[in-house]
């Protein structure tokens, strides 16, 4: 598992809440820092992919295990 600077627990939240919370958390990070998001909404996979492309943040990792999705986003 890659290193991260901050973690966001978005388990139990449905779209668009994980994205909105991630956006807010990224605002508190400096450029180049990494946010780890844990979500349970299957739709969040494509959501975070699109979010990264639209916002210029880098999706470093997207994994799924036991119904939980983990994303590592590097702030652009």
C-alpha positions as CSV (number, residue, x, y, z in Angstrom):
1,X,0.0,0.0,0.0
2,X,1.4,3.4,-1.0
3,X,1.8,6.1,1.5
4,X,-0.8,8.8,2.0
5,X,-1.1,12.0,3.9
6,X,-4.7,12.0,4.8
7,X,-7.5,9.4,4.9
8,X,-11.2,9.9,4.1
9,X,-13.7,7.2,5.3
10,X,-16.6,7.4,2.9
11,X,-18.0,4.0,3.7
12,X,-21.8,3.9,3.7
13,X,-22.1,7.0,1.6
14,X,-23.6,7.0,-1.8
15,X,-22.8,9.1,-4.9
16,X,-22.1,12.0,-5.0
17,X,-21.1,12.2,-1.3
18,X,-17.7,10.4,-1.5
19,X,-16.7,12.8,-4.3
20,X,-17.9,15.8,-2.4
21,X,-16.1,14.8,0.7
22,X,-12.9,14.0,-1.2
23,X,-13.1,17.4,-2.9
24,X,-13.3,19.1,0.5
25,X,-10.5,17.0,1.9
26,X,-8.3,17.8,-1.1
27,X,-8.8,21.5,-0.4
28,X,-6.9,21.1,2.9
29,X,-4.0,19.3,1.2
30,X,-0.9,20.8,-0.4
31,X,-0.1,20.1,-4.1
32,X,1.5,16.6,-4.3
33,X,0.0,15.3,-1.1
34,X,-2.0,12.1,-1.3
35,X,-5.6,11.4,-0.1
36,X,-6.7,7.9,0.6
37,X,-10.4,7.3,0.2
38,X,-12.3,4.2,1.4
39,X,-15.8,3.8,0.0
40,X,-18.4,1.1,-0.3
41,X,-20.4,2.6,-3.3
42,X,-19.6,0.6,-6.4
43,X,-20.3,3.6,-8.5
44,X,-17.5,5.5,-6.9
45,X,-15.0,3.6,-9.1
46,X,-16.0,5.4,-12.3
47,X,-16.8,8.6,-10.2
48,X,-13.3,8.9,-8.9
49,X,-11.8,8.1,-12.3
50,X,-13.9,10.9,-13.9
51,X,-13.2,13.2,-11.0
52,X,-9.4,12.8,-11.3
53,X,-9.6,13.5,-15.1
54,X,-11.8,16.6,-14.6
55,X,-9.9,18.1,-11.7
56,X,-6.3,17.5,-12.7
57,X,-5.7,15.4,-9.6
58,X,-3.9,12.0,-10.2
59,X,-5.7,8.7,-9.4
60,X,-2.7,6.7,-8.2
61,X,-4.5,3.6,-7.2
62,X,-8.0,2.1,-7.3
63,X,-8.5,-1.2,-5.6
64,X,-11.4,-3.3,-4.3
65,X,-11.4,-5.9,-1.5
66,X,-14.3,-7.3,0.5
67,X,-16.8,-4.9,-0.9
68,X,-14.6,-1.9,-0.1
69,X,-13.1,0.4,-2.6
70,X,-9.8,2.2,-1.9
71,X,-8.6,5.1,-4.0
72,X,-5.3,7.1,-3.7
73,X,-5.6,10.6,-5.2
74,X,-2.6,12.9,-5.5
75,X,-3.5,16.5,-5.4
76,X,-2.5,18.2,-8.7
